[in-house]
Structure formats: structure tokens, C-alpha cells
């Protein structure tokens, strides 16, 4: 099931009841919709059992009566590790997809008012699709591996929000 190097793969995703903890507001739940586009890269250390995937575009948004439009979009970061697609079983075929993300979180109507607030994750975020039978995935739920802290871009030590879970259902387009 090796994918051709250079192939681009679009996937759509949605996650419902995503808990976002905001320091001054408490817990808010959001429903995100959007997608990601991968480009297949070689994985020289992975042998014939896997490839690396470079995220070349990613964005999810949710509408909140309190916060307005909330958007998770790919950061312009060349330091984000390449994601991994690995074969875990040959018969039947099974795959594990470990995805690394660096996001900008934009809140249209921040608590306390003012212009939209832009935050960035303080550490690279990891999601995992563990039991894929095909790639691109078809209705596979990817799970966030640990909560993710978000801080203002110009104050990376001042955490103001935390994404607690992100059960993202992904499907190839």
C-alpha cells in the first residue's frame, strides 16, 4: 500500500463537543469542521512499511455563540515534524497514522471584547489514527494524545487556553 512519493491527499474532518478550556471563561464546547492536505514524502528509515506525510494545508473552524468563529489553522512552521503512516499488520492490512500539528487558534470575539485574538500551541500537537484499514482514512476517529496549551504569539509562556480533546473523524475526499 505504498503511496506514490509526491502524491497530494486531501482529507476532511469533523469533531463534535470539543472541550476548550479558556482561563477567563471556563470550559466551552465547540464543533469543528474542515480538512487537511498531505503530500507523501519518502521515509528512508521506515523501509517498505511506511511513508512520511507533510501537511501542506490544514484548517478547522467552529461557530460559538460566545466566541464567534473559532479557527484552528496550520502555523507557518517549517519546524513541525513530518507525520507518519506505518503498516502495523500485513494480513489483514492495518495502518497507524501519527499526525503532528502546529496550529494558530483564532478567536473572533475574545473574552473581554476587542479585536480577534490569535494564539499558538506551545508544543507540537499529536493526533493518532490507530486502526486504519486504508489510507486515506474513511471515517476513522483520530485522538489527541495529550491536552494542548495555547498562548499569545508574542507571549508564549502565558497560557490562556487549553484544548482538552479533539476526537476528529477523518475521511479522504
C-alpha positions as CSV (number, residue, x, y, z in Angstrom):
1,X,0.0,0.0,0.0
2,X,2.9,2.4,-0.5
3,X,1.6,5.7,-1.7
4,X,3.5,7.4,-4.5
5,X,6.0,10.0,-3.4
6,X,4.7,13.4,-4.2
7,X,1.0,12.5,-4.2
8,X,-1.2,15.0,-2.5
9,X,-4.1,13.6,-0.4
10,X,-7.0,15.8,0.8
11,X,-9.0,14.7,3.8
12,X,-12.0,16.3,5.5
13,X,-12.6,16.1,9.2
14,X,-15.1,17.0,11.9
15,X,-15.1,16.8,15.7
16,X,-18.1,17.5,17.9
17,X,-18.3,18.6,21.5
18,X,-14.6,19.5,21.6
19,X,-13.7,20.9,25.1
20,X,-11.7,24.1,25.0
21,X,-10.8,25.5,28.4
22,X,-10.4,29.3,28.4
23,X,-8.8,30.8,31.5
24,X,-11.3,33.6,32.0
25,X,-14.5,31.8,30.7
26,X,-14.1,28.2,31.8
27,X,-15.0,25.2,29.6
28,X,-16.6,25.8,26.2
29,X,-17.5,23.0,23.7
30,X,-17.1,23.5,20.0
31,X,-18.0,21.6,16.8
32,X,-15.1,21.8,14.3
33,X,-15.3,21.1,10.6
34,X,-12.5,21.4,8.0
35,X,-9.8,19.5,6.4
36,X,-6.1,18.8,5.8
37,X,-4.0,18.2,2.7
38,X,-0.9,15.9,2.9
39,X,1.9,15.4,0.5
40,X,3.6,12.0,0.6
41,X,7.3,12.1,1.3
42,X,9.8,9.2,1.5
43,X,10.6,7.7,4.8
44,X,14.2,6.3,4.3
45,X,14.3,4.9,7.9
46,X,10.9,3.3,7.6
47,X,11.8,0.7,5.0
48,X,8.9,-0.5,2.8
49,X,6.4,-0.3,5.7
50,X,5.7,3.4,5.7
51,X,5.9,6.9,4.4
52,X,6.0,10.4,5.9
53,X,3.3,12.9,5.3
54,X,3.9,16.6,5.1
55,X,0.9,18.8,6.0
56,X,0.7,21.4,3.2
57,X,-2.6,22.9,4.4
58,X,-4.9,22.4,7.4
59,X,-7.8,24.4,8.8
60,X,-10.9,23.6,11.0
61,X,-13.5,26.1,12.2
62,X,-16.3,26.2,14.7
63,X,-19.1,28.8,15.4
64,X,-19.7,29.7,19.0
65,X,-22.4,32.0,20.3
66,X,-19.9,33.3,22.9
67,X,-16.6,33.5,20.9
68,X,-17.9,33.9,17.3
69,X,-15.8,32.0,14.8
70,X,-13.0,29.9,16.3
71,X,-10.4,28.7,13.8
72,X,-7.6,26.2,14.1
73,X,-5.2,26.7,11.1
74,X,-1.8,25.4,10.2
75,X,1.0,27.6,11.5
76,X,3.7,28.7,9.1
77,X,6.2,26.4,10.8
78,X,8.9,24.5,8.9
79,X,9.8,23.0,12.3
80,X,6.7,20.8,12.5
81,X,7.8,17.1,12.2
82,X,6.6,15.2,9.3
83,X,3.6,12.9,10.1
84,X,4.0,9.1,9.9
85,X,1.9,6.5,8.1
86,X,3.1,3.0,9.1
87,X,1.9,-0.5,8.3
88,X,1.2,-2.4,11.6
89,X,-0.1,-5.6,10.0
90,X,0.0,-7.2,6.5
91,X,-2.9,-9.7,6.7
92,X,-5.2,-8.1,7.3
93,X,-3.7,-4.8,6.3
94,X,-3.7,-2.3,9.2
95,X,-2.0,1.1,9.5
96,X,-1.2,3.7,12.2
97,X,-1.2,7.4,11.3
98,X,0.6,9.7,13.7
99,X,0.0,13.3,12.8
100,X,2.0,16.2,14.1
101,X,0.3,19.7,14.1
102,X,1.3,23.2,14.9
103,X,-1.7,25.5,14.9
104,X,-2.8,29.1,15.2
105,X,-6.0,29.4,17.2
106,X,-8.0,32.5,16.3
107,X,-11.0,33.6,18.4
108,X,-13.1,36.1,16.6
109,X,-14.8,37.6,19.7
110,X,-12.3,37.1,22.6
111,X,-13.5,37.3,26.2
112,X,-13.5,41.0,27.3
113,X,-14.0,42.2,23.7
114,X,-11.5,43.8,21.4
115,X,-10.1,42.6,18.1
116,X,-9.8,38.9,17.3
117,X,-7.2,37.0,19.5
118,X,-4.5,34.9,17.9
119,X,-2.9,32.1,19.9
120,X,-0.4,29.4,19.1
121,X,0.2,26.0,20.6
122,X,3.2,26.0,22.9
123,X,4.3,22.4,21.9
124,X,3.6,20.4,18.8
125,X,0.3,18.6,19.0
126,X,0.0,14.9,18.2
127,X,-3.2,13.1,17.0
128,X,-3.3,9.4,16.3
129,X,-5.4,7.2,14.0
130,X,-4.5,3.8,15.3
131,X,-6.5,1.2,13.4
132,X,-6.7,2.3,9.8
133,X,-7.5,-0.4,7.2
134,X,-7.0,2.0,4.3
135,X,-5.4,5.4,3.6
136,X,-6.7,8.0,3.1
137,X,-8.9,7.1,6.1
138,X,-12.6,6.5,5.8
139,X,-14.5,7.6,8.9
140,X,-11.6,6.9,11.3
141,X,-11.5,8.8,14.6
142,X,-8.2,10.3,15.4
143,X,-7.5,11.1,19.1
144,X,-5.5,13.9,20.6
145,X,-2.6,12.3,22.6
146,X,-2.4,15.0,25.3
147,X,-4.1,18.3,26.1
148,X,-2.6,21.2,24.1
149,X,-1.8,24.6,25.6
150,X,-2.3,27.8,23.6
151,X,-0.6,31.2,24.4
152,X,-0.5,34.6,22.6
153,X,2.0,34.5,19.8
154,X,4.1,37.3,21.5
155,X,3.8,35.7,25.0
156,X,4.5,32.0,24.6
157,X,4.7,31.5,28.4
158,X,1.3,33.0,29.1
159,X,-1.1,30.0,28.5
160,X,-4.7,31.3,28.1
161,X,-6.4,28.3,26.6
162,X,-6.2,24.5,26.5
163,X,-7.6,22.1,24.0
164,X,-8.5,19.1,26.2
165,X,-9.6,16.6,23.5
166,X,-10.0,16.6,19.7
167,X,-11.9,13.4,18.6
168,X,-11.5,14.2,14.8
169,X,-13.3,11.9,12.4
170,X,-11.3,11.9,9.2
171,X,-12.2,10.8,5.7
172,X,-10.4,11.0,2.3
173,X,-12.1,13.3,-0.2
